[in-house]
Amino acid sequence: MIDRLRAFLGKPHLFNADIPVYSPTLSEIADIGEIEYSIHMTLCSFNTRTILVNLFGLSETDIIRLMDEDPYDLLTSHPSIPKYISKAYSFFVKDNVSYHPVAKTFNIGDKVLVNSDNYMEMYNVIKELNGLKDSKESPAKFKNNKAKELFEKMNALKTKNAKNTGLDIKDILSIICCAEGNGIHVFNASNLTVYQMYEHFERINLKENHNRLLPVWANGYLKENSQLPEWLVRTKF
């Protein structure tokens, strides 16, 4: 788990106690583009299906045969994928990361950054620093591969629909810039890290919900057994 205060102040997380991992600023994301940024996030996840189907164009039939393989071993055995993963890691650590094919590790110089034992720990750090939250749902159990395949297709469709109807980074920034009294505007918003953006946006939502219902509560029109939502609470980030 990352240090929430350090992340809020825009400071890096120290991975393995000495390697800084950063929440990128919005300016840095804009420089490479949101699509490239999303690709970096996907590659760091080592999600076999998402990487091989969405990024490398494998068919669903081909991927089913690979789902029992270890994700780290499978993806690092590919002739070109480690190069792309190295580039993704380089973006988040702000240093040159290279893959060592003999040791099967991702290194910064002579120092090991990621190996088969800690790659998911690294992804969890990156995920938190980039405002992504884990699903609280228990892992699904399937009677057979066909049921699993159908479930994953449905989840992929849900994710696609959520992306199509949700706010993108530009919209969230626009809302934050329009919020009163926070000192954030179009000329300095690019200095925010993506973690700061999501955290501040959640706080704005909490406060806005409180302010909208305050006059309703004050006039006694709030539904029975309903309470005025508090905004001075812990955020999810």
Buried (B, 14 or more C-beta within 10 A) or exposed (E): EBEBEBBBEBBBBBBEEEBEBBBBBBEBBBEEEEEBBEBBBBBBBBBBBBBBBBEEEBEEEEBBEBBEEEBBEBBBEBEEBBEBBBBBBBBBBEBEBBBEEEEBBBBBEEEBBBBEEBBBEBBBBBBBBBBBEEEEEEEEEEEEEEEBBEEBEEEBEEEEEEEEEEEEBEEBBEBBBEBEEEEBEEEEBBEBBBBBBBBBBBBBEBBBBBEEBEEEBEEEEBEEEEEEBEBEEEBEB
